[in-house]
Amino acid sequence: MTETSPVRPHDPVRPAVVALGGGHGLSASLSALRLMTDRITAIVTVADDGGSSGRLREELDVLPPGDLRMALSALTDDSDWGRTWRDLLQHRFTSDGPLDRHSVGNLLIVALWEILGDAVEGLDLVGRLLGARGRVLPMASVPLRIEADVRRPGGAIDVVVGQSEVARTVDVIEQIRLDPPAPPACPEAVEAVRAADWVVLGPGSWYTSVLPHLLVPELRRALLETTARIVVILNLTPEEGETAGMRPGDHLDVLRAHAPELPLHAVVADPASVDDVSSLAVRCGELGAQLLVRQVSRGDQRAVHDPLRLAAALRDVVEGYLGDVGTRASG
């Protein structure tokens, strides 16, 4: 088994940051965080059931490796060695056979799991190979399935099953659940949350990448009990499918509906994504959070976060709490 890292004292210069999510959204936050600290733990959703990950999950009964692979790639050392191994990890085969669209990184990760018999140890080993600035962990010890209650235009409620199906849903999602409903959390992930200075939620697919972490009981309890401050990074644009038509404040309302007791301390939003800043600021204040509106997109007409701009915004958030890092605000 991999030895757990000792809990280190809070350090406002090199804060210990835990980032929750999956897919491209988590990669965006990790690409920024690695510019401000090397004390990073990515806690990744394990509900993917599509593509290469879904096929490996179905065939070998393993955690879906794809989002874990993407998080490792985002934390890779920026050197010739790191870039080469990152490109290999992300490489996909193209063929007319069963290897078509499989990612080399997915196969490598699953092979290590089979050899070592330990998911965390396998991920740590890949991280060492990449020179990753941080650690990548699954949010749960077993593969999960997402279920959503979806309200159709006529008012009927349908149950949509599976991350890929929920992500494509265009009607209003009322609530999501996990199957199994109370999965065991990854112990190292729980420890990381409890030892963190900051926890980052978002950006990303709100229902299928961000909210599922709050439905793992041990992880949820750690988020409620940690002394870390929690910051939400809002998406640049509504996604096609699960969050179509949702405004920034709606994302916060959904977060509150699924975890009403979760404390929020800061919200980061890009001005191009906010049509009413004052209204959003009021909503953040009602939730106990400060709002920072700052350009964090690339500014080239693409809805993509710029790592340098996002890192600068997050650094401003952290420095706004200097001298008070690691303590819960009163009231």
C-alpha positions in Angstrom: 0.0 0.0 0.0 1.1 3.6 -0.6 2.2 5.5 2.5 0.0 8.4 3.2 1.6 11.8 3.3 1.9 13.5 6.7 -0.4 16.4 7.3 1.6 19.6 6.8 0.9 23.0 8.5 -1.1 25.6 6.7 1.1 27.6 4.4 -0.4 30.8 2.8 2.5 31.0 0.3 2.2 27.4 -0.9 -1.4 26.6 0.1 -2.6 23.0 0.1 -5.4 22.9 -2.4 -7.9 20.2 -3.2 -9.7 20.4 -6.6 -12.9 18.5 -7.1 -14.3 17.6 -10.5 -13.6 15.7 -13.7 -12.9 16.0 -17.4 -11.9 19.3 -19.1 -13.2 21.5 -16.2 -11.0 19.9 -13.7 -8.1 20.1 -16.1 -8.6 23.8 -16.4 -8.5 24.4 -12.7 -5.4 22.1 -12.3 -3.6 23.9 -15.1 -4.0 27.1 -13.1 -3.4 25.8 -9.7 -0.1 24.2 -10.7 1.2 27.7 -11.4 0.6 28.8 -7.8 1.4 25.8 -5.6 2.7 22.2 -5.8 0.6 21.1 -2.9 -2.3 20.0 -5.1 -4.7 17.0 -4.8 -7.2 16.4 -7.6 -10.2 14.3 -6.4 -11.8 12.9 -9.6 -15.3 11.6 -10.3 -15.4 7.9 -11.2 -18.8 7.7 -12.9 -17.8 7.9 -16.6 -19.5 5.3 -18.6 -18.7 6.4 -22.2 -15.9 6.0 -24.7 -12.6 4.2 -23.8 -13.2 4.5 -20.1 -16.7 3.1 -20.3 -15.5 0.1 -22.4 -12.7 -0.7 -19.9 -15.0 -0.3 -17.0 -17.5 -2.7 -18.5 -15.0 -5.3 -19.7 -12.6 -5.3 -16.7 -14.9 -4.0 -13.8 -12.5 -1.2 -12.9 -12.7 2.4 -12.1 -13.1 4.5 -15.3 -9.6 5.8 -15.9 -10.3 8.7 -18.4 -10.9 11.6 -16.0 -8.1 10.4 -13.8 -5.7 10.4 -16.8 -6.8 13.9 -17.8 -6.1 15.2 -14.3 -2.6 13.6 -14.3 -1.9 15.2 -17.7 -2.9 18.6 -16.4 -0.4 18.3 -13.6 2.5 17.1 -15.7 5.9 18.7 -15.3 6.5 21.3 -18.1 9.7 19.7 -19.3 10.7 17.7 -22.4 10.3 14.5 -20.3 6.9 15.5 -18.9 5.5 16.8 -22.2 6.5 13.6 -24.0 4.9 11.3 -21.4 1.8 13.6 -21.3 1.4 13.3 -25.1 1.8 9.5 -24.8 -0.7 9.3 -22.0 -3.3 11.3 -24.1 -2.6 9.5 -27.4 -5.5 7.5 -28.9 -5.3 4.7 -31.3 -7.1 4.8 -34.6 -8.0 1.5 -36.2 -10.7 -0.7 -37.5 -10.3 -3.1 -34.6 -11.1 -3.1 -30.8 -8.3 -0.7 -30.0 -10.0 2.1 -31.9 -10.3 5.3 -29.7 -8.7 3.7 -26.7 -6.3 6.0 -24.9 -2.8 4.8 -24.2 -3.0 6.4 -20.7 -6.2 4.5 -19.9 -4.6 1.2 -20.8 -1.5 2.0 -18.9 -3.4 3.0 -15.7 -5.6 0.0 -15.8 -2.6 -2.3 -16.4 -0.9 -0.8 -13.3 -4.0 -1.4 -11.3 -4.0 -5.1 -12.3 -0.3 -5.5 -11.5 -0.3 -3.6 -8.2 -3.8 -4.3 -7.0 -4.2 -0.8 -5.7 -5.8 2.1 -7.6 -4.1 4.9 -5.5 -0.7 3.3 -5.8 -1.1 2.9 -9.5 -2.1 6.6 -9.9 0.8 7.7 -7.7 3.2 5.7 -9.9 2.0 7.4 -13.1 2.3 10.7 -11.4 5.9 10.0 -10.6 6.5 9.0 -14.2 5.0 12.3 -15.4 6.7 14.5 -12.7 3.2 15.6 -11.7 3.0 18.7 -9.5 0.5 17.1 -7.1 -1.5 14.0 -6.6 -4.6 12.5 -8.4 -7.1 10.4 -6.4 -10.5 8.9 -7.2 -13.4 10.3 -5.2 -14.7 6.7 -4.4 -13.2 3.3 -4.2 -15.7 1.7 -6.6 -17.1 2.8 -10.0 -20.3 4.8 -9.7 -23.4 5.4 -11.8 -25.2 8.7 -11.9 -29.0 8.8 -12.0 -31.0 12.0 -12.6 -34.6 12.9 -12.1 -35.5 15.0 -15.3 -38.6 17.1 -15.7 -39.9 16.8 -19.2 -41.8 19.7 -21.0 -45.2 18.2 -20.0 -44.2 18.0 -16.4 -43.5 14.3 -16.2 -40.4 13.1 -14.3 -38.2 10.6 -16.0 -35.1 8.9 -14.5 -32.1 9.1 -16.7 -29.3 6.7 -16.0 -25.6 7.0 -16.7 -23.2 9.9 -16.9 -23.1 10.1 -20.7 -26.9 10.1 -20.9 -27.3 12.7 -18.1 -24.7 14.9 -19.8 -26.8 15.0 -22.9 -30.1 15.8 -21.2 -31.6 19.0 -22.4 -34.6 19.2 -20.0 -34.5 20.4 -16.4 -32.6 18.2 -14.0 -34.3 18.2 -10.6 -31.9 16.0 -8.7 -29.1 13.5 -9.1 -28.2 10.4 -7.2 -25.3 7.9 -7.1 -25.6 4.1 -7.5 -24.5 2.7 -5.2 -26.2 5.4 -3.0 -23.5 5.4 -0.2 -20.2 4.5 -1.9 -17.0 4.1 0.1 -14.9 7.2 -0.4 -11.2 6.9 -1.2 -9.6 7.3 2.2 -6.7 9.4 0.9 -9.2 11.8 -0.7 -11.0 12.3 2.6 -7.6 12.9 4.3 -6.6 15.5 1.7 -9.9 17.4 2.2 -9.4 17.5 5.9 -5.8 18.8 5.6 -6.5 21.4 2.9 -6.2 25.1 3.0 -8.5 25.6 0.1 -11.0 23.4 -1.8 -11.9 24.3 -5.4 -15.2 23.3 -7.0 -15.6 23.7 -10.7 -15.5 24.6 -13.5 -17.0 21.7 -15.3 -20.1 19.7 -16.0 -22.2 20.7 -13.0 -24.4 17.6 -12.6 -22.0 15.0 -13.8 -18.5 16.2 -12.6 -18.9 18.7 -9.8 -22.0 17.7 -7.7 -21.3 14.0 -7.5 -18.5 14.6 -5.0 -21.1 16.0 -2.5 -23.0 12.7 -2.7 -20.3 10.5 -1.3 -21.0 10.5 2.4 -17.5 10.4 3.8 -16.3 13.0 1.4 -19.3 15.2 2.1 -18.6 14.9 5.8 -15.0 15.9 5.3 -16.1 19.0 3.2 -18.4 20.1 6.0 -15.8 19.6 8.8 -12.6 20.8 7.1 -11.2 24.1 8.1 -10.4 24.8 4.4 -12.1 27.6 2.6 -14.2 26.7 -0.4 -14.1 28.5 -3.7 -16.4 27.9 -6.7 -15.1 28.6 -10.2 -18.1 29.2 -12.5 -18.3 28.0 -16.1 -17.6 30.4 -18.9 -20.8 29.4 -20.8 -23.7 27.1 -20.3 -23.0 23.6 -21.6 -25.1 22.0 -24.3 -27.1 19.4 -22.5 -27.2 19.2 -18.8 -26.9 23.0 -17.9 -28.3 24.5 -21.1 -30.0 27.8 -20.3 -28.6 28.0 -16.7 -27.3 31.3 -15.5 -24.3 31.7 -13.1 -26.6 32.1 -10.1 -28.6 29.0 -11.1 -25.4 27.0 -10.7 -25.0 28.2 -7.1 -28.7 27.5 -6.4 -28.2 23.9 -7.6 -25.1 23.5 -5.5 -27.0 24.8 -2.5 -30.0 22.5 -3.2 -27.7 19.4 -3.2 -25.6 20.5 -0.2 -27.5 23.2 1.8 -25.0 23.0 4.7 -21.9 23.4 2.6 -20.0 26.6 3.4 -18.9 28.8 0.5 -16.2 31.4 0.9 -15.5 32.8 -2.6 -16.9 32.6 -6.2 -14.8 33.4 -9.3 -16.7 34.4 -12.5 -15.6 35.8 -15.8 -17.4 39.1 -16.7 -18.4 37.9 -20.1 -20.4 35.1 -18.5 -22.3 37.3 -16.0 -25.2 39.4 -17.3 -26.0 41.0 -13.9 -23.0 41.3 -11.6 -24.8 43.1 -8.8 -27.5 40.3 -8.7 -24.8 37.6 -8.6 -22.9 39.5 -5.9 -26.1 39.6 -3.8 -26.6 35.9 -4.3 -23.1 35.1 -3.3 -23.4 37.2 -0.2 -26.6 35.3 0.8 -24.5 32.2 0.6 -21.7 33.7 2.7 -19.2 34.0 -0.3 -17.3 36.9 -1.8 -17.6 37.3 -5.5 -14.5 38.0 -7.7 -15.4 39.0 -11.3 -12.2 38.8 -13.4 -11.4 37.9 -16.9 -10.2 34.3 -16.7 -10.9 33.2 -20.3 -8.4 33.3 -23.1 -10.2 36.2 -24.8 -10.0 34.6 -28.3 -13.7 34.0 -28.7 -13.3 30.5 -27.2 -14.9 29.4 -24.0 -11.6 28.2 -22.5 -10.1 29.2 -19.3 -6.6 30.8 -19.5 -4.3 29.1 -16.9 -2.3 32.3 -16.2 -5.4 34.5 -15.7 -7.2 31.9 -13.6 -4.1 31.4 -11.5 -3.9 35.1 -10.9 -7.6 35.3 -9.9 -7.2 32.3 -7.5 -4.0 33.9 -6.0 -6.0 37.1 -5.4 -8.7 35.0 -3.7 -6.1 33.3 -1.5 -4.3 36.5 -0.6 -7.5 38.1 0.3 -7.6 35.7 3.3 -3.9 35.9 4.3 -3.5 35.6 8.0 -6.8 33.8 8.2 -6.0 30.7 6.0 -7.2 27.5 7.5 -9.8 29.0 9.8 -13.6 29.1 9.4 -15.1 32.6 9.3 -17.4 33.2 12.2 -21.1 33.8 11.8 
